[in-house]
Amino acid sequence: MTRVVVLISGRGSNMEAVVRACESGEIDATVVAVIANRPDAAGLTFAAAHGIDAIVCDHTTYPDRNDFDLALANMLEELNPDWIVLAGFIRILGAELVQQFVGRMINIHPSLLPKYPGLNTHARALDSGDTQHGATVHFVTPELDAGPVIEQVSVPILEGDTADELAARVLREEHKLLVKALKRCVKGNASFTTP
């Protein structure tokens, strides 16, 4: 069975979508662990309730980014995942860690990449006067939010939208998008090409 590890920082709603899709058989895989870089991440409770290893790798307890990356890499090595899914993981990973798992690490990002890498994507789309926004699942590479795209979904920006309203509509689509993209990866229908 294909082994999946999901990395989260908060409530983990995208992780929940992946877990439910694996449990139902929609994705032919098992989520073997959920790792959070914040001990208070609400998604850990969901993972534990579903019999999934809920692991904390608290970035604040490490002296620097490299030590955190090394600890996380060791955890991932022990778990031996076929796929690593960054689902609302608000932490930039170092190049060495990314290269160690390149081609089997994917991320969901709330914009139509290459537009708006990084944070505050919904406000940036509104400030730019865009009529379309959305989300992207892509392979993770050392350059932030720049890896090959696996799947995208477009969401119309409505007149009078606030960043929060737009974020909520995009998030609903993210859940379906991430499941669709991971399903492709597990079936071998998403290939990584080194940029």
SETI-383965 format. One line per 8 residues: number of its first residue (from 1); their letters; for each residue y, z, x of C-alpha. Coordinates in steps of 0.1 Angstrom, whole numbers, plus 2048, in hexadecimal, padded with zeros to 3 digits. Last residue first. Example, Ala and Ser with C-alpha at 12.3 -4.5 7.8 and 13.67 -1.06 7.14 Angstrom:
# SETI-383965
2) SA) 7F5 847 889 ~ 7D3 84E 87B .
This chain:
# SETI-383965
195) PTTFSANG) 8E0 777 883 ~ 8BB 77F 887 ~ 8AA 770 869 ~ 899 789 852 ~ 882 77A 838 ~ 881 784 814 ~ 862 778 800 ~ 849 78E 812 .
187) KVCRKLAK) 83E 79E 7F1 ~ 84C 7C0 7FC ~ 86D 7AF 805 ~ 870 79D 7E3 ~ 868 7BD 7D0 ~ 882 7CF 7E6 ~ 89C 7B5 7DB ~ 894 7B7 7B5 .
179) VLLKHEER) 893 7DD 7B6 ~ 8B5 7DE 7C8 ~ 8C4 7C6 7B0 ~ 8B9 7D8 790 ~ 8C8 7F9 79C ~ 8E7 7E8 7AA ~ 8EE 7D9 788 ~ 8F4 7FB 779 .
171) LVRAALED) 908 805 798 ~ 920 7E7 793 ~ 929 7F2 770 ~ 930 816 77C ~ 944 80A 79A ~ 95A 7F4 784 ~ 962 812 76D ~ 969 828 78B .
163) ATDGELIP) 97F 80E 79D ~ 993 80A 77C ~ 990 7EB 768 ~ 9AF 7E1 754 ~ 9A3 7BD 74F ~ 97E 7BA 757 ~ 96F 7B3 779 ~ 94F 79E 774 .
155) VSVQEIVP) 92F 7AA 785 ~ 91D 794 79E ~ 8FA 79C 7AB ~ 8EE 795 7CF ~ 8CC 793 7DF ~ 8BD 792 802 ~ 8DD 78D 817 ~ 8D9 78C 83D .
147) GADLEPTV) 8EA 7A8 84F ~ 910 7AF 850 ~ 914 7D0 83E ~ 91F 7E1 85F ~ 914 7CE 87E ~ 8F4 7DE 88C ~ 8DF 7CB 873 ~ 8D2 7D7 851 .
139) FHVTAGHQ) 8C2 7BD 83B ~ 8D6 7B7 81B ~ 8D8 7C1 7F7 ~ 8F9 7B7 7E8 ~ 90E 7C4 7CB ~ 929 7B7 7B4 ~ 94D 7AD 7AF ~ 95C 790 79D .
131) TDGSDLAR) 980 78A 790 ~ 990 795 7B1 ~ 9B4 7A1 7B0 ~ 9B3 7AE 7D4 ~ 9BB 7D1 7C9 ~ 99E 7D0 7B1 ~ 985 7C5 7CB ~ 992 7DF 7E4 .
123) AHTNLGPY) 98F 7FA 7C9 ~ 96B 7F1 7C3 ~ 962 7EE 7E8 ~ 96F 811 7F2 ~ 959 812 812 ~ 94A 7F9 82B ~ 947 7D4 827 ~ 95E 7C5 80E .
115) KPLLSPHI) 956 7A0 80A ~ 939 793 81F ~ 92A 7A0 808 ~ 92E 7A0 7E3 ~ 935 7C5 7E1 ~ 923 7E6 7DA ~ 90A 7E7 7F8 ~ 8E5 7EB 7F6 .
107) NIMRGVFQ) 8D4 7EE 817 ~ 8B4 7E1 827 ~ 89F 7EB 845 ~ 87F 7D8 84D ~ 88D 7BB 862 ~ 89D 7D3 87B ~ 88B 7F5 87E ~ 891 7FD 8A3 .
99) QVLEAGLI) 8B0 7E6 8A3 ~ 8C0 7FD 889 ~ 8B9 81C 89D ~ 8C8 80D 8BD ~ 8E6 7FF 8AB ~ 8F1 820 89D ~ 8EF 828 878 ~ 90F 82B 863 .
91) RIFGALVI) 90A 846 849 ~ 910 845 823 ~ 8EC 83E 818 ~ 8F1 832 7F4 ~ 8CF 822 7F4 ~ 8C5 819 818 ~ 8A2 80C 814 ~ 889 80E 830 .
83) WDPNLEEL) 86B 7F7 82D ~ 848 7F7 83C ~ 84C 81C 843 ~ 83A 82F 85E ~ 844 852 853 ~ 842 85F 877 ~ 858 843 883 ~ 871 84A 868 .
75) MNALALDF) 874 86E 872 ~ 878 865 896 ~ 893 84B 88E ~ 8A5 866 879 ~ 8A5 87E 896 ~ 8B1 863 8AF ~ 8CC 858 897 ~ 8D8 87C 893 .
67) DNRDPYTT) 8D9 881 8B9 ~ 8EC 860 8BE ~ 906 869 8A3 ~ 90F 88A 8B4 ~ 909 8AF 8B6 ~ 8EF 8AE 89A ~ 8F0 8C7 87D ~ 90B 8B4 86A .
59) HDCVIADI) 8F3 896 867 ~ 8DC 8A9 850 ~ 8B9 899 852 ~ 8AB 8A7 831 ~ 889 89B 825 ~ 87C 898 801 ~ 857 88D 804 ~ 84F 87D 7E3 .
51) GHAAAFTL) 83D 88F 7C7 ~ 853 882 7AB ~ 865 8A3 7A7 ~ 86B 8A3 7CD ~ 87C 881 7CB ~ 892 88B 7AD ~ 89D 8AB 7BF ~ 8A5 898 7DF .
43) GAADPRNA) 8BB 880 7CB ~ 8D5 89C 7C6 ~ 8DF 89B 7EA ~ 8E8 8BF 7F3 ~ 8D7 8BE 815 ~ 8EB 89F 81F ~ 8DC 885 836 ~ 8C2 87E 81C .
35) IVAVVTAD) 89E 871 822 ~ 888 866 806 ~ 863 863 80F ~ 843 850 807 ~ 852 838 7ED ~ 833 824 7E4 ~ 831 7FE 7E2 ~ 827 7E1 7CB .
27) IEGSECAR) 848 7E1 7B9 ~ 846 7DD 793 ~ 828 7F5 795 ~ 838 80F 77E ~ 83A 829 79A ~ 849 810 7B2 ~ 864 805 799 ~ 86B 82A 791 .
19) VVAEMNSG) 86F 833 7B6 ~ 886 815 7BC ~ 89C 81D 79E ~ 89D 842 7A9 ~ 8A8 837 7CC ~ 8C5 823 7BC ~ 8CF 843 7A9 ~ 8CE 858 7C8 .
11) RGSILVVV) 8E7 873 7BF ~ 8F4 876 7E3 ~ 8ED 86B 807 ~ 8CE 856 804 ~ 8B4 846 81A ~ 894 838 80A ~ 873 835 81C ~ 85A 81B 80F .
3) RTM) 835 816 818 ~ 823 7F7 80C ~ 800 800 800 .
